[in-house]
Amino acid sequence: MDELQRRWLFALSAPMVAINARYDARYDLPNFYPDNEFVDLTESWDIADRPALLAMIQRMTDNGHASDLSGAYWDNARLLPSEWQKLVDSLDASQQVAYRYVADTILVCGSGGIRAWDLGRMSFLARIGQLNGWLSLEESLWLHSRLSLRARYYYQNWQSYLAGFLIGRSYWSCLGHEQADELALCISRQGSNPTHVALARELAMNPAAGLDDLHWDLELDLPEKPESLEAFDWS
């Protein structure tokens, strides 16, 4: 796998780099923070070692926050407008807010919905895992190769992938609101969320992000699963 292909894989966590740009996160380096020797993930992720890291990546890649809305995105993509409205009308108030959010965002992220929110964060964790000495570069690249297959299955280009991440982060930011009116208000404010505005500006204006030079359909020489991960039952 050449350098350009590696950059493509690491670009899966480009939104996480953009969020952490002020802490000198790097788009192109496998260990994310070149000036750090260790990042404590216990408080933010409850991860303190290699087994916990691998377990989190295994669980969250396919069963993270995106699973909350994956059915809704699929239904919106396949149902007639009248069928969709009938479905929405059958839901409780909070679910209706979530489903309206899906209808409002599917044109920019596609039926893949917010899976990029989970995929981008798992790419971030794999890179931090290498930084912390829990993963080798070979292992991180293989994990990234699995993430890349999912990203290309669910999205058609970098624009829809990045939109899926941002839409997913906006949804995650509002998860604490159980009342429908509070949830709707929170979602309506996400467009002006300073973190989201800064993220979008960073990705659009920083040449280091380099997404314009990384064709979505770039041929990737995906690595074989390392022997050190043979006991890790995931693909």
ABEGO torsion letter per residue (X at the ends): XBAAAAAAAAAAAAAAAAAAAAAGBBAABAAGBAABABBBAAAAAGBABAAAAAAAAAAAAAABAAAAAAAAAAAAAABBAAAAAAAAAABBAAAAAAAAAAAAAAAAAEAAEAAAAAAAAAAAAAAAAAAAGABBAAAAAAAAAAAAAAAAAABABAAAAAAAAAAAAAAAAAAABABAAAAAAAAAAAAABAAAAAAAAAAAABAAAGAAABBAABBBBBBBBBAAAAABBBX
